[in-house]
Amino acid sequence: MARFYSTYLLGYLMILAVWSTCQATCSIADLTLDEQLDEIKLKNSNIRTSIEMNGPPTDNAPTPLRQIPTKDAQLEQQQYLEAHLSEMKAKMDRMDELEIKMQQLESILIEKEENNRASRSMIPSLRQAAANPGNTRIPRSCADLKCMGQNASGIYTIIGVSSAELVFCDFTKPFTAPGYQTWIGFVDVKSVPTYFYVQKNGTTNVVTTPIQFDMEIVNIGKAYDPISGKFTAPVSGRYFFSFVGLAGFPAPAENTTASQLFFDVVMYRNGFAIGRGWSDEITTGYQWDTNSIQSTLNLMKGDQVWVEIYRLSLDVYMFGYRYTHFNGFLLEEDFAQSVKPLP
């Protein structure tokens, strides 16, 4: 229909053009105004009749220009697109939520399966604990405490890899859950209190023989033997030892030149040297010098530690009388060698 009215408008414009031409020639034809109007109406009627007979223009006619939508139409289209975009975003958010829930469900199923396996592995121990309520073996974990019948959550002492440890056990959680066993720290537990401090009374220059510290100031646990001069570890663990000695260097003989004198002392463990102390002087008169050895050792039960003079110059000696000391003590006991774990 748009093409039809376009053709109609074109015909109307042609009529106006004819009418203008007519006005230019009317003076020659001596037509009145009414006659000119009648002629225009006649031509208009002829154009209408021609359009009705021939029908609207064919597809080969020129395509009219695209109409530009109004502002209201543009706003309505924008609102539609925004609503459609919001709907799509809501669907994507829903899909993300479903994916997260699926992952959470998968994690829960995996955790339950692990807990079931752990529970099945604990069944023999639980049955043994139920059959032997008087079990007195020392636990190594919260799981061991559970096997022994402990159900109250709290702080407990267990045996770790080699020493006593303090842990918090949360028995409300599964065996494999985080927080079931929380490590707190080490516990200073010693089955045998062991520490000594001894001194040398008198002088000595005997070499390659354990020094006999014959003054016992402290000797708790009786691990040091003043007769043999040796310390024997009562339990396995870590020990600390310290030695301080005073050496006397005599003056050179009359009418002799000064010479260098030395004093060499060694700390042994089971016959193997583990530390040395050295002192020397170029004597022009009577002189004194100290030497010392400190050591921290891992000892097994029954290991022995002692100090002896390895070598010294002629007439050099060790001076006692509270100037020469030997002491040691147990730092940390190693329970791994003495405590039998739960099966």
C-alpha positions as CSV (number, residue, x, y, z in Angstrom):
1,M,0.0,0.0,0.0
2,A,2.9,2.4,0.7
3,R,4.0,2.0,-2.9
4,F,0.4,2.6,-4.1
5,Y,0.1,5.9,-2.2
6,S,3.6,6.9,-3.4
7,T,2.4,6.5,-7.0
8,Y,-0.7,8.5,-6.2
9,L,1.4,11.3,-4.8
10,L,3.6,11.3,-7.9
11,G,0.5,11.7,-10.1
12,Y,-0.8,14.5,-8.0
13,L,2.5,16.4,-8.4
14,M,2.2,15.9,-12.2
15,I,-1.3,17.5,-12.0
16,L,0.1,20.5,-10.2
17,A,2.8,20.8,-12.8
18,V,0.2,20.7,-15.6
19,W,-1.9,23.3,-13.7
20,S,1.1,25.6,-13.5
21,T,1.7,25.3,-17.2
22,C,-1.9,25.9,-17.8
23,Q,-1.7,29.2,-15.9
24,A,1.2,30.3,-18.1
25,T,-0.9,29.6,-21.3
26,C,-4.3,30.5,-20.1
27,S,-4.0,34.1,-21.2
28,I,-3.5,32.9,-24.7
29,A,-6.5,30.5,-24.5
30,D,-8.6,33.1,-22.6
31,L,-9.8,30.3,-20.0
32,T,-11.6,31.4,-17.0
33,L,-10.7,30.3,-13.4
34,D,-13.6,27.9,-13.2
35,E,-12.7,26.3,-16.6
36,Q,-9.1,25.9,-15.4
37,L,-10.3,24.1,-12.2
38,D,-12.6,21.8,-14.2
39,E,-9.7,20.8,-16.4
40,I,-7.5,20.0,-13.4
41,K,-10.3,17.9,-11.8
42,L,-10.7,16.0,-15.1
43,K,-7.0,15.2,-15.3
44,N,-7.0,14.0,-11.7
45,S,-9.9,11.7,-12.4
46,N,-8.1,10.3,-15.4
47,I,-5.0,9.6,-13.3
48,R,-7.1,7.8,-10.6
49,T,-8.8,5.7,-13.3
50,S,-5.5,4.7,-14.8
51,I,-4.1,3.6,-11.4
52,E,-7.2,1.6,-10.6
53,M,-7.0,-0.2,-13.9
54,N,-3.3,-0.9,-13.8
55,G,-3.1,-1.9,-10.0
56,P,-0.3,-1.0,-7.6
57,P,3.3,-0.9,-8.7
58,T,5.2,-4.2,-9.3
59,D,8.2,-5.5,-7.3
60,N,10.5,-3.7,-9.8
61,A,9.4,-0.4,-8.4
62,P,11.9,1.6,-6.3
63,T,12.0,0.5,-2.6
64,P,10.9,3.3,-0.3
65,L,13.3,4.6,2.4
66,R,13.4,2.7,5.7
67,Q,11.4,4.5,8.4
68,I,13.5,5.6,11.4
69,P,11.9,4.4,14.7
70,T,10.7,6.9,17.2
71,K,12.4,7.5,20.6
72,D,9.6,5.6,22.3
73,A,10.2,2.6,20.0
74,Q,14.0,2.7,20.7
75,L,13.4,2.9,24.5
76,E,11.0,-0.1,24.3
77,Q,13.5,-2.1,22.3
78,Q,16.3,-1.3,24.8
79,Q,14.2,-2.3,27.8
80,Y,13.4,-5.6,26.1
81,L,17.1,-6.3,25.4
82,E,18.0,-5.5,29.0
83,A,15.3,-7.7,30.4
84,H,16.5,-10.6,28.2
85,L,20.1,-10.0,29.3
86,S,19.2,-10.1,32.9
87,E,17.3,-13.3,32.4
88,M,20.3,-14.9,30.8
89,K,22.6,-13.7,33.6
90,A,20.3,-15.2,36.2
91,K,20.3,-18.5,34.5
92,M,24.2,-18.5,34.3
93,D,24.4,-17.7,38.1
94,R,22.0,-20.6,38.8
95,M,24.2,-22.9,36.8
96,D,27.3,-21.7,38.8
97,E,25.5,-22.4,42.1
98,L,24.6,-25.9,40.9
99,E,28.2,-26.6,39.9
100,I,29.5,-25.4,43.4
101,K,26.9,-27.6,45.1
102,M,28.0,-30.6,43.0
103,Q,31.6,-30.0,44.0
104,Q,30.7,-29.8,47.7
105,L,28.7,-32.9,47.5
106,E,31.6,-34.7,45.8
107,S,34.0,-33.6,48.6
108,I,31.5,-34.8,51.3
109,L,31.3,-38.2,49.6
110,I,35.1,-38.5,49.4
111,E,35.5,-37.5,53.1
112,K,32.8,-40.0,54.1
113,E,34.6,-42.7,52.2
114,E,37.9,-41.9,53.8
115,N,36.3,-41.9,57.2
116,N,34.7,-45.3,56.5
117,R,38.1,-46.7,55.5
118,A,39.7,-45.3,58.6
119,S,36.9,-46.7,60.8
120,R,37.3,-50.1,59.3
121,S,41.0,-50.0,59.9
122,M,40.5,-49.2,63.6
123,I,38.0,-52.0,64.2
124,P,40.7,-54.6,65.2
125,S,42.3,-52.2,67.6
126,L,38.9,-51.2,69.1
127,R,38.0,-54.8,69.6
128,Q,41.3,-55.5,71.2
129,A,40.9,-52.5,73.5
130,A,37.4,-53.7,74.4
131,A,38.7,-57.2,75.2
132,N,41.6,-55.8,77.3
133,P,40.3,-52.9,79.3
134,G,43.3,-53.0,81.5
135,N,45.7,-52.1,78.7
136,T,48.5,-49.9,80.1
137,R,50.6,-49.3,77.0
138,I,51.5,-45.7,76.4
139,P,49.6,-44.1,73.5
140,R,51.3,-42.4,70.6
141,S,48.3,-40.5,69.2
142,C,44.7,-39.5,69.9
143,A,43.7,-42.6,67.9
144,D,45.5,-44.8,70.4
145,L,43.7,-43.0,73.2
146,K,40.4,-43.7,71.5
147,C,41.3,-47.3,71.1
148,M,42.1,-47.4,74.8
149,G,38.5,-46.2,75.6
150,Q,39.1,-42.5,76.0
151,N,36.1,-40.5,74.7
152,A,36.4,-37.1,76.5
153,S,38.0,-34.4,74.3
154,G,40.8,-32.6,76.0
155,I,44.6,-32.2,76.4
156,Y,46.7,-35.4,76.7
157,T,50.3,-36.5,76.9
158,I,51.4,-38.9,74.2
159,I,54.7,-40.3,73.1
160,G,55.8,-38.8,69.8
161,V,58.6,-39.9,67.5
162,S,61.1,-39.9,70.4
163,S,59.8,-37.7,73.2
164,A,56.7,-36.9,75.2
165,E,54.4,-34.5,73.5
166,L,51.2,-32.6,74.5
167,V,48.3,-32.7,72.2
168,F,44.6,-31.7,72.1
169,C,42.2,-34.5,71.0
170,D,38.8,-33.7,69.6
171,F,36.9,-37.0,69.8
172,T,33.8,-35.4,68.4
173,K,35.4,-35.5,64.9
174,P,36.2,-38.4,62.6
175,F,39.7,-39.9,62.8
176,T,40.9,-38.3,59.5
177,A,39.2,-34.9,60.0
178,P,41.4,-31.8,60.5
179,G,41.6,-30.8,64.1
180,Y,41.1,-34.4,65.4
181,Q,44.7,-34.2,66.9
182,T,46.3,-30.7,67.5
183,W,49.9,-30.6,68.5
184,I,50.7,-28.3,71.4
185,G,54.4,-28.9,72.3
186,F,57.0,-31.0,73.9
187,V,56.7,-32.2,77.5
188,D,59.9,-32.3,79.7
189,V,59.4,-35.8,81.0
190,K,62.3,-37.8,82.3
191,S,61.9,-41.3,83.6
192,V,65.3,-41.0,85.5
193,P,66.4,-37.5,86.7
194,T,70.1,-37.3,85.8
195,Y,72.6,-34.5,86.4
196,F,76.0,-34.2,88.1
197,Y,78.7,-31.7,89.0
198,V,82.1,-32.9,90.2
199,Q,85.5,-31.4,90.9
200,K,89.1,-32.6,91.0
201,N,90.8,-32.6,94.4
202,G,94.6,-32.4,94.0
203,T,96.8,-32.4,91.0
204,T,97.5,-35.0,88.3
205,N,99.7,-35.5,85.2
206,V,98.6,-39.0,84.4
207,V,97.9,-39.4,80.6
208,T,95.5,-41.6,78.6
209,T,93.5,-42.4,81.8
210,P,90.1,-41.1,82.8
211,I,90.4,-38.2,85.2
212,Q,88.9,-39.1,88.6
213,F,86.9,-36.2,89.8
214,D,86.7,-37.2,93.4
215,M,84.6,-34.3,94.9
216,E,80.9,-34.9,94.2
217,I,79.0,-31.7,94.6
218,V,75.8,-33.0,92.9
219,N,75.3,-36.5,91.5
220,I,71.5,-37.1,91.0
221,G,70.9,-40.5,89.5
222,K,74.4,-41.7,90.3
223,A,75.3,-41.9,86.6
224,Y,78.8,-40.5,87.3
225,D,81.2,-42.9,89.0
226,P,84.0,-41.1,90.8
227,I,86.1,-44.2,91.0
228,S,86.2,-44.9,87.3
229,G,85.8,-41.3,86.3
230,K,83.2,-42.2,83.7
231,F,79.6,-41.2,83.2
232,T,77.2,-43.9,82.1
233,A,73.9,-42.9,80.4
234,P,71.0,-44.4,82.3
235,V,68.5,-43.8,79.4
236,S,68.7,-43.0,75.7
237,G,68.5,-39.3,74.9
238,R,70.3,-36.0,74.5
239,Y,72.9,-35.0,77.1
240,F,75.0,-31.9,77.7
241,F,78.6,-32.0,79.1
242,S,81.1,-29.4,80.1
243,F,84.7,-29.6,81.3
244,V,87.0,-26.7,82.5
245,G,90.6,-27.4,83.7
246,L,93.5,-25.4,85.0
247,A,97.0,-26.3,83.8
248,G,100.2,-25.3,85.6
249,F,103.3,-24.4,83.5
250,P,106.6,-24.3,85.5
251,A,109.3,-21.8,85.1
252,P,112.3,-22.9,83.0
253,A,115.3,-24.2,84.8
254,E,118.0,-21.8,85.9
255,N,120.4,-20.7,83.1
256,T,118.0,-22.1,80.4
257,T,116.1,-20.3,77.7
258,A,112.4,-20.0,77.6
259,S,110.5,-22.8,75.9
260,Q,107.0,-23.5,74.7
261,L,105.0,-25.9,77.0
262,F,101.5,-27.3,76.2
263,F,98.6,-29.2,77.8
264,D,96.1,-31.3,75.7
265,V,92.9,-32.8,77.1
266,V,90.2,-34.9,75.3
267,M,86.6,-35.8,76.0
268,Y,85.7,-39.4,74.9
269,R,82.5,-41.3,74.2
270,N,82.9,-45.0,74.3
271,G,86.6,-44.6,73.5
272,F,86.2,-42.2,70.6
273,A,87.4,-38.6,70.9
274,I,84.5,-36.1,70.5
275,G,86.2,-32.8,71.7
276,R,89.6,-31.4,72.7
277,G,90.9,-28.6,74.8
278,W,94.4,-27.2,74.2
279,S,96.5,-24.6,76.1
280,D,100.2,-23.6,75.8
281,E,102.6,-21.0,77.1
282,I,106.1,-19.8,76.4
283,T,107.4,-19.7,79.9
284,T,109.7,-17.2,81.3
285,G,108.3,-17.7,84.8
286,Y,105.6,-19.8,86.5
287,Q,102.3,-19.5,84.5
288,W,98.7,-20.8,84.5
289,D,96.3,-21.4,81.7
290,T,92.8,-22.9,81.4
291,N,91.2,-25.0,78.7
292,S,87.6,-26.2,78.3
293,I,85.3,-28.5,76.3
294,Q,81.5,-28.3,75.9
295,S,79.4,-30.9,74.0
296,T,75.8,-31.9,73.4
297,L,75.5,-35.6,72.6
298,N,73.0,-38.2,71.5
299,L,73.6,-41.2,73.8
300,M,72.1,-44.6,73.9
301,K,71.5,-46.3,77.2
302,G,74.8,-47.6,78.6
303,D,77.0,-45.2,76.5
304,Q,79.9,-43.8,78.6
305,V,81.6,-40.4,78.6
306,W,84.8,-39.3,80.3
307,V,87.7,-36.8,80.1
308,E,91.4,-37.6,80.1
309,I,94.8,-36.0,79.6
310,Y,95.9,-36.9,76.2
311,R,99.5,-35.5,76.3
312,L,101.4,-32.7,78.0
313,S,104.9,-31.2,78.2
314,L,107.4,-32.3,80.9
315,D,106.6,-31.0,84.4
316,V,103.2,-29.6,83.2
317,Y,100.2,-30.8,85.3
318,M,96.5,-30.3,86.0
319,F,95.7,-28.3,89.1
320,G,92.6,-29.2,91.1
321,Y,91.4,-27.7,94.3
322,R,88.1,-26.4,92.8
323,Y,89.8,-25.1,89.7
324,T,89.0,-28.2,87.6
325,H,85.3,-29.1,87.0
326,F,83.2,-31.7,85.1
327,N,79.4,-31.6,84.8
328,G,76.6,-32.9,82.7
329,F,72.8,-33.5,82.6
330,L,70.0,-35.2,80.6
331,L,68.4,-32.7,78.3
332,E,65.7,-34.8,76.7
333,E,64.9,-38.4,77.0
334,D,64.3,-40.6,73.9
335,F,61.3,-42.7,74.6
336,A,61.3,-44.4,71.2
337,Q,63.8,-46.9,72.5
338,S,62.0,-47.7,75.8
339,V,58.3,-47.4,75.2
340,K,56.3,-50.2,73.5
341,P,53.7,-48.7,71.2
342,L,50.1,-49.9,70.8
343,P,49.7,-52.6,68.2
